[in-house]
Amino acid sequence: MVRMETPVCDFGWPAPDFDLPGVDGKRYSLKTAAGPNGLLVMFICNHCPYVKAVIQRIVRDVNDLKALGVGAIAIMSNDPTEYPEDSFDNMKALATELNFPMAYVIDETQTVARTYGAVCTPDFFGFNGKLELQYRGRLDESRKEAAPEGVRRDLFEAMKQVAETGRGPAEQIPSMGCSIKWRGE
């Protein structure tokens, strides 16, 4: 497991479109995932200890962001043949168990992860209503274990600002997590 950090936000970068199958049997694109005030695209998986530590906080924040008109989608791009916990069936089970408020989709070819420049799980891309990148930072202070209750909700606060103003915060702290598990590497 290689720990990675996300690069700094490239403000204004346009969100690349995608068409991916969800665990609910539907297909999702930018248009179907976005809310009127923005879109949170996150790269997660089932097996990563960084994701496991914060997945319930992700669910909480996505629920809270929905009320602000921000849509969300979770993309799993790891190679499930090498990491069986990340299989499509296990994705379905996790989404059901935690009652995911966002689409959970698989990027089987890993093309979407490469197009976005995703480097780790979790990796968060926060776009405004025009689908321009405004946030590329962490969820909160959590690492491989959840930070104490009451810590600043960096992702939520940033996306709230994006929903209200169209702009993300100038100062952003990178997300940290396990490297994307690329096929053949």
Secondary structure, DSSP 4 states (H G I P E B T S, - for coil): --EEEPPPP-TTPBPPP--EEBTTS-EE-HHHH-BTTEEEEEE--SS-HHHHHHHHHHHHHHHHHHTTTEEEEEEE-S-TTT-GGGSHHHHHHHHHHTT-SSEEEE-TTSHHHHHHT--EESEEEEE-TT-BEEE---SSS-SSSPPPTT---HHHHHHHHHHHHS---S--PPPEEEEP--TT-
